Amino acid sequence: MDGPSDSVTHDAAVDILLTGGPADIPETVRMRREVITDRKIKIRHRAGYEHFEKSDTESRDGDPGPVVFRWIMRTSIAE
């Protein structure tokens, strides 16, 4: 059974697009729906993490489109 917080979370999900970074990041990871809780997104990829930051650019034609996050750096997983 879904509680009130479940429906709020589902309604808050938006389309996002991750740009830049390694070319072999799957398209299903680059384009998806997610609840945005921060200006940065970190995804695990190969032996590290790819870091993306929310872009402040908006669509000029009025179409909201996906929220764009641009690649900013890679970090390695500590062993």
Residue, then its C-alpha position, 0 to 999 in steps of 0.5 A: m500500500d502506498g503511503p502519502s510520502d510515496s505519491v509525493t516522491h513519485d510526483a516529484a520525479v522529473d526527466i533528467l539527462l546526463t551529458g559528458g563523461p565516458a562515452d560508454i555510460p549506457e543510454t538508460v543511465r543517461m536518460r531517466r526519471e529521478v527525484i532531484t534532491d541535490r544539484k549533483i548526481k553521482i553514478r557508479h561506473r567501472a571502478g569509480y564514480e562519475h559526478f554530474e552537476k545540474s546545469d542552469t540553462e533553460s530551454r529557449d522555446g518554452d519546452p521544459g524538456p529534461v533537467v540537464f546535468r553536466w559531467i564535472m569529474r571522476t573519482s575512484i573507489a577507495e580500496 
